[in-house]
Amino acid sequence: MTILMIRPAHFEYNDQTAVNNTFQRRGDQGRISDAALAEFDGFVCLLRRHDIDVLVVQDTAEPHTPDSIFPNNWISFHEDGTVVLYPMFAKNRRLERKPAVLDAVRQRFFVSRTIDYSHHEGNNRFLEGTGSFVLDRSNRVAYACRSARTDEALFEDFCKRMGYRSIIFDAFDSKSRPVYHTNVMLCIADHYAVINLSAILPESQTAIVDALEGTGKEVITITHDQMQCFAGNMLQVENQKGKRFLVLSSGALQALLPLQIDRLQSYNPLIHAPLDTIEQNGGGSARCMMAEMFLPTKMINFFNSSHS
């Protein structure tokens, strides 16, 4: 597994996303960009110290893209060589689809086809990648909660094209506001899933648990408060030696109880980085910063650039 990460040129609070991202809180704008850059660089170093392959692409100053640090929303990469581009809710996030990113991907990986949903932005229909839905790639199941950023018909079309069984549901935070992205409330790993079940309407909870347990997952629940600390925004990754880790922010780890940590550590080690500035102002955390790459590799370029 390779992780694509975008090094921000000028990260800042984005008013266009704040209208329905309830995780965002405006911080001291004078220090945000430098602080976020330090958090990003530290996060990349942490991943690489654990022998996780990270492809870093430097963002450009123009056009200005304050949320470029979250690439998993506008692009996803699949084992059969498919790249999928997604329609974004915020107009300034649509500018993140920069050719330099795709060029960097094609230097190391084979792309056999591209599915482009971005034209649906013209009709105010959105599907924000692996933020809008969470994939169980091994069992070909996709989970999504409805929101202004997750168009149900587009999600169903994605599942049909990519060969996934779709499970869609409604989810709300403690103030009865729709959860804007599924990946802040649900993390799916190989043998377990972390989920805020209390966010899901009672009549749908059993079906979700049955689906998760039916694919061999232990269900580890988190609370609304833990979700607000991004304890659901985690990603299991595999390093170049085949060892798996659960990656999360330091804030998310601090929100977990000892029993929850013990259950997670029984499956894999946890690695965490401080992402406070990014979480507060961006409304996203560790998982949002990592776009998993499962494309077929061009082996020569891979070995030449694996430590760049």
C-alpha positions as CSV (number, residue, x, y, z in Angstrom):
1,M,0.0,0.0,0.0
2,T,1.1,3.5,-0.8
3,I,-0.4,6.6,0.8
4,L,-0.9,9.8,-1.3
5,M,-0.5,13.0,0.8
6,I,-0.7,16.6,-0.4
7,R,1.7,19.0,1.3
8,P,-0.3,22.2,1.7
9,A,0.9,25.5,0.2
10,H,-1.4,27.6,2.4
11,F,-3.7,25.7,4.7
12,E,-6.4,27.8,6.4
13,Y,-10.0,27.8,7.7
14,N,-12.4,27.3,4.8
15,D,-15.6,29.3,5.1
16,Q,-17.1,27.4,2.1
17,T,-16.9,24.0,3.9
18,A,-17.8,25.3,7.4
19,V,-21.5,25.7,6.4
20,N,-22.1,21.9,6.9
21,N,-18.8,20.7,8.5
22,T,-19.7,20.9,12.2
23,F,-16.2,19.7,13.2
24,Q,-14.6,23.0,12.1
25,R,-13.7,25.8,14.6
26,R,-12.0,28.9,13.5
27,G,-8.5,29.3,15.1
28,D,-5.9,32.0,15.1
29,Q,-5.5,32.7,11.4
30,G,-2.1,34.3,11.9
31,R,-0.4,31.0,12.7
32,I,-2.5,28.4,11.0
33,S,-0.6,27.8,7.8
34,D,2.8,27.3,9.5
35,A,1.4,25.2,12.3
36,A,-0.5,22.9,9.8
37,L,2.7,22.5,7.7
38,A,4.7,21.4,10.8
39,E,1.9,19.0,11.7
40,F,1.8,17.6,8.2
41,D,5.6,17.1,7.9
42,G,5.7,15.5,11.3
43,F,2.9,13.1,10.3
44,V,4.7,12.1,7.1
45,C,7.9,11.5,9.1
46,L,6.0,9.3,11.5
47,L,4.5,7.2,8.8
48,R,7.9,6.7,7.0
49,R,9.6,5.8,10.3
50,H,7.2,2.8,10.4
51,D,8.2,1.9,6.8
52,I,4.9,3.1,5.3
53,D,5.3,4.2,1.7
54,V,4.1,7.8,1.3
55,L,3.9,9.7,-2.0
56,V,4.0,13.4,-1.1
57,V,3.0,15.9,-3.7
58,Q,3.6,19.6,-3.0
59,D,0.5,21.8,-3.5
60,T,0.8,24.9,-5.6
61,A,0.1,28.4,-4.3
62,E,-2.3,29.1,-7.2
63,P,-5.1,28.3,-7.5
64,H,-5.4,28.7,-3.8
65,T,-6.8,25.5,-2.2
66,P,-7.1,25.7,1.6
67,D,-8.2,22.1,2.0
68,S,-5.7,20.4,-0.3
69,I,-4.4,18.5,2.7
70,F,-7.5,16.2,2.4
71,P,-7.0,14.5,-1.0
72,N,-9.2,11.4,-0.2
73,N,-12.3,13.5,-0.9
74,W,-11.7,14.2,-4.5
75,I,-9.9,11.1,-5.7
76,S,-9.6,7.3,-5.0
77,F,-7.4,4.6,-6.4
78,H,-8.4,1.0,-7.0
79,E,-6.7,-2.4,-7.6
80,D,-7.9,-2.8,-11.2
81,G,-6.1,0.4,-12.2
82,T,-9.2,2.7,-11.9
83,V,-9.0,6.3,-10.7
84,V,-12.2,7.9,-9.6
85,L,-12.7,11.7,-9.5
86,Y,-15.5,13.1,-7.3
87,P,-17.8,16.1,-7.3
88,M,-17.1,18.4,-4.4
89,F,-19.5,20.5,-2.4
90,A,-17.3,23.6,-1.9
91,K,-16.3,25.5,-5.0
92,N,-12.8,26.1,-3.9
93,R,-12.3,22.4,-3.2
94,R,-13.0,21.6,-6.9
95,L,-9.7,23.4,-7.7
96,E,-7.8,20.6,-5.9
97,R,-8.0,18.4,-9.0
98,K,-4.7,19.7,-10.2
99,P,-2.8,18.0,-13.1
100,A,0.4,17.9,-11.1
101,V,-1.1,15.4,-8.7
102,L,-2.3,13.1,-11.4
103,D,1.1,13.4,-13.2
104,A,2.9,12.3,-10.0
105,V,0.5,9.3,-9.7
106,R,1.1,8.2,-13.3
107,Q,4.8,8.3,-12.9
108,R,4.7,5.5,-10.4
109,F,1.4,3.7,-11.1
110,F,-0.5,2.3,-14.1
111,V,-3.9,3.9,-14.6
112,S,-6.2,1.8,-16.9
113,R,-9.3,4.0,-16.7
114,T,-10.7,7.1,-15.1
115,I,-14.3,7.5,-13.8
116,D,-15.1,11.2,-13.5
117,Y,-18.1,12.3,-11.6
118,S,-17.0,15.9,-11.3
119,H,-19.5,17.2,-13.9
120,H,-22.3,16.5,-11.4
121,E,-21.2,19.6,-9.5
122,G,-23.0,21.6,-12.2
123,N,-26.3,20.1,-10.9
124,N,-25.4,20.4,-7.2
125,R,-24.9,16.7,-6.7
126,F,-21.9,15.7,-4.7
127,L,-20.1,12.6,-3.6
128,E,-16.9,13.3,-1.7
129,G,-14.9,10.1,-2.2
130,T,-13.8,8.0,0.8
131,G,-15.1,10.8,3.1
132,S,-18.6,10.3,1.8
133,F,-18.3,6.5,2.1
134,V,-16.1,3.9,3.7
135,L,-15.0,0.9,1.8
136,D,-14.6,-2.7,3.0
137,R,-12.4,-3.5,0.0
138,S,-11.9,-7.2,1.0
139,N,-15.6,-7.9,1.2
140,R,-16.7,-5.4,-1.5
141,V,-19.1,-3.6,0.8
142,A,-19.5,0.2,0.9
143,Y,-21.0,2.1,3.7
144,A,-22.4,5.7,3.4
145,C,-24.4,8.1,5.5
146,R,-26.7,10.5,3.7
147,S,-25.7,14.2,3.8
148,A,-25.5,17.3,1.6
149,R,-22.2,16.0,0.4
150,T,-23.3,12.4,-0.3
151,D,-25.7,12.0,-3.2
152,E,-27.4,8.6,-2.8
153,A,-27.8,7.9,-6.5
154,L,-24.2,8.8,-7.3
155,F,-23.1,6.5,-4.4
156,E,-25.2,3.6,-5.8
157,D,-23.7,4.3,-9.3
158,F,-20.2,4.1,-7.9
159,C,-21.0,0.8,-6.2
160,K,-22.5,-0.7,-9.3
161,R,-19.5,0.3,-11.5
162,M,-16.9,-0.8,-8.9
163,G,-18.6,-4.0,-7.8
164,Y,-19.6,-3.1,-4.2
165,R,-22.7,-3.9,-2.2
166,S,-24.1,-0.6,-0.9
167,I,-25.3,0.1,2.6
168,I,-26.7,3.6,3.1
169,F,-28.1,5.1,6.3
170,D,-28.8,8.3,8.2
171,A,-26.5,9.5,10.9
172,F,-26.6,12.5,13.2
173,D,-24.4,14.1,15.8
174,S,-25.4,14.9,19.4
175,K,-27.2,18.0,18.3
176,S,-29.2,16.1,15.6
177,R,-27.2,17.6,12.8
178,P,-26.4,15.2,9.9
179,V,-22.9,13.7,10.0
180,Y,-21.3,15.3,7.0
181,H,-18.8,12.5,6.1
182,T,-19.1,8.8,6.9
183,N,-15.4,8.5,7.7
184,V,-15.7,10.6,10.8
185,M,-18.0,8.0,12.4
186,L,-16.8,4.8,10.9
187,C,-13.5,3.1,10.3
188,I,-13.3,-0.4,8.8
189,A,-10.1,-2.5,9.2
190,D,-9.4,-6.1,8.4
191,H,-10.9,-7.8,11.5
192,Y,-12.7,-4.9,13.3
193,A,-14.7,-1.8,12.7
194,V,-14.8,1.4,14.9
195,I,-18.2,3.1,14.7
196,N,-20.4,5.6,16.5
197,L,-23.5,3.5,16.6
198,S,-25.4,6.2,18.7
199,A,-25.2,8.5,15.6
200,I,-27.3,6.0,13.6
201,L,-31.1,5.9,13.9
202,P,-32.1,3.0,16.2
203,E,-34.1,1.2,13.4
204,S,-30.9,1.0,11.3
205,Q,-28.4,0.1,13.9
206,T,-29.0,-3.7,13.8
207,A,-28.6,-3.9,10.1
208,I,-25.3,-2.1,10.2
209,V,-24.0,-4.3,13.0
210,D,-25.2,-7.4,11.2
211,A,-23.4,-6.3,8.0
212,L,-20.1,-5.6,9.9
213,E,-20.2,-8.8,11.9
214,G,-21.3,-10.8,8.9
215,T,-18.0,-9.9,7.3
216,G,-16.0,-11.0,10.3
217,K,-15.5,-7.7,12.0
218,E,-15.5,-7.1,15.8
219,V,-17.6,-3.9,16.3
220,I,-15.9,-1.4,18.6
221,T,-18.2,1.5,19.5
222,I,-17.3,5.1,20.2
223,T,-19.4,7.9,21.6
224,H,-20.6,11.2,20.2
225,D,-17.9,13.0,22.2
226,Q,-15.2,10.7,20.9
227,M,-16.4,11.2,17.4
228,Q,-16.0,14.9,17.8
229,C,-12.4,14.3,18.8
230,F,-12.0,12.3,15.5
231,A,-11.8,8.9,17.1
232,G,-13.7,7.6,14.2
233,N,-11.4,9.2,11.6
234,M,-8.7,6.5,11.5
235,L,-7.2,4.3,8.8
236,Q,-5.6,0.9,8.9
237,V,-2.5,0.9,6.7
238,E,0.0,-1.8,5.7
239,N,3.7,-1.0,5.5
240,Q,6.3,-2.3,3.0
241,K,7.0,-5.3,5.1
242,G,3.3,-6.3,5.3
243,K,2.8,-5.1,8.9
244,R,-0.5,-3.3,9.6
245,F,-1.0,-0.3,11.8
246,L,-4.0,1.8,12.8
247,V,-3.2,5.5,12.1
248,L,-5.0,8.2,14.1
249,S,-4.3,11.6,15.6
250,S,-3.0,12.1,19.1
251,G,-6.2,13.9,20.0
252,A,-8.3,10.9,18.8
253,L,-6.1,8.5,20.9
254,Q,-6.5,10.7,24.0
255,A,-10.3,10.5,23.6
256,L,-10.3,6.7,23.6
257,L,-10.8,4.7,26.8
258,P,-8.2,2.2,27.9
259,L,-10.5,-0.8,27.1
260,Q,-11.0,0.6,23.6
261,I,-7.3,1.0,23.1
262,D,-6.6,-2.5,24.4
263,R,-9.1,-3.9,21.9
264,L,-7.5,-2.0,19.0
265,Q,-4.0,-2.9,20.0
266,S,-5.0,-6.6,20.2
267,Y,-5.2,-6.4,16.4
268,N,-2.5,-4.0,15.4
269,P,-0.1,-1.3,16.8
270,L,-1.5,2.2,17.0
271,I,0.6,5.1,15.6
272,H,-0.5,8.7,16.2
273,A,0.6,12.3,15.4
274,P,-0.6,15.6,16.8
275,L,-2.9,17.2,14.3
276,D,-4.7,19.8,16.4
277,T,-4.4,22.8,14.0
278,I,-5.6,20.7,11.0
279,E,-8.4,19.2,13.0
280,Q,-9.7,22.4,14.4
281,N,-9.6,24.5,11.3
282,G,-10.1,21.9,8.6
283,G,-12.7,19.7,10.3
284,G,-10.8,16.6,9.2
285,S,-8.1,14.4,10.7
286,A,-5.6,11.6,10.0
287,R,-7.8,9.5,7.7
288,C,-8.8,12.5,5.6
289,M,-5.2,13.3,5.0
290,M,-4.4,9.9,3.5
291,A,-5.6,8.6,0.1
292,E,-4.8,4.9,-0.2
293,M,-3.2,3.9,-3.5
294,F,-3.9,0.3,-4.7
295,L,-3.1,0.9,-8.4
296,P,-0.7,-1.5,-10.2
297,T,2.9,-0.3,-9.6
298,K,5.5,0.6,-12.2
299,M,8.3,-1.2,-10.4
300,I,11.3,0.7,-11.8
301,N,9.9,4.0,-10.8
302,F,8.8,2.6,-7.5
303,F,12.3,1.6,-6.4
304,N,13.8,4.8,-7.7
305,S,11.5,7.0,-5.7
306,S,10.5,4.9,-2.7
307,H,12.7,7.0,-0.3
308,S,12.3,10.4,-2.0
